[in-house]
Amino acid sequence: MDNNFLTIIANVGFPIALSMYLLVRIEGKLQVLSDSINELSSVLVNFK
């Protein structure tokens, strides 16, 4: 029973932890990209 439980945690826990880590990293980069797009939009509006 304990061996099966550890196997399940190893097989499921690692992908979950990796996914959470990558989502946190990507979220910051998406925020920077969104801010850049908004800034570009305002510059283009003022350029006309």
SESE-9471 format. One line per 8 residues: their letters; for each residue x, y, z of C-alpha. Coordinates in pm, 1 decimal, always signed. Example, Ala and Ser with C-alpha at 12.3 -4.5 7.8 and 13.67 -1.06 7.14 Angstrom:
! SESE-9471
AS) +1230.0 -450.0 +780.0 | +1367.0 -106.0 +714.0;
END
This chain:
! SESE-9471
MDNNFLTI) +0.0 +0.0 +0.0 | +271.9 +250.3 +91.6 | +469.4 +173.3 -223.7 | +164.5 +239.7 -441.9 | +94.9 +566.9 -260.5 | +453.1 +687.1 -312.7 | +437.4 +591.5 -678.6 | +115.2 +787.0 -725.2;
IANVGFPI) +265.2 +1093.5 -555.1 | +580.6 +1066.6 -767.1 | +383.2 +1029.2 -1090.1 | +126.9 +1300.5 -1019.9 | +301.3 +1537.9 -780.5 | +597.5 +1621.0 -1001.0 | +391.0 +1723.0 -1307.0 | +164.6 +1934.2 -1086.9;
ALSMYLLV) +460.7 +2108.3 -923.1 | +628.0 +2167.3 -1259.8 | +306.6 +2305.4 -1410.0 | +257.3 +2545.4 -1119.8 | +617.1 +2667.8 -1147.3 | +585.9 +2729.2 -1520.4 | +249.5 +2905.4 -1482.0 | +394.8 +3143.4 -1224.7;
RIEGKLQV) +690.7 +3224.4 -1450.4 | +477.1 +3272.2 -1760.1 | +227.7 +3492.3 -1572.3 | +497.0 +3754.9 -1507.1 | +607.6 +3756.0 -1868.3 | +249.1 +3784.9 -1990.7 | +195.5 +4086.1 -1764.7 | +504.1 +4258.6 -1909.9;
LSDSINEL) +383.6 +4179.1 -2262.6 | +37.5 +4314.6 -2186.2 | +184.7 +4636.2 -2044.7 | +401.4 +4677.7 -2355.3 | +102.8 +4632.1 -2585.7 | -97.9 +4888.3 -2390.8 | +191.2 +5135.3 -2406.1 | +232.3 +5080.4 -2779.1;
SSVLVNFK) -139.1 +5133.7 -2829.6 | -133.8 +5466.9 -2647.4 | +173.8 +5579.6 -2843.1 | +4.4 +5493.4 -3172.2 | -309.5 +5683.8 -3073.2 | -102.3 +5993.3 -2990.4 | +99.8 +5953.6 -3310.0 | -200.8 +6013.3 -3539.0;
END
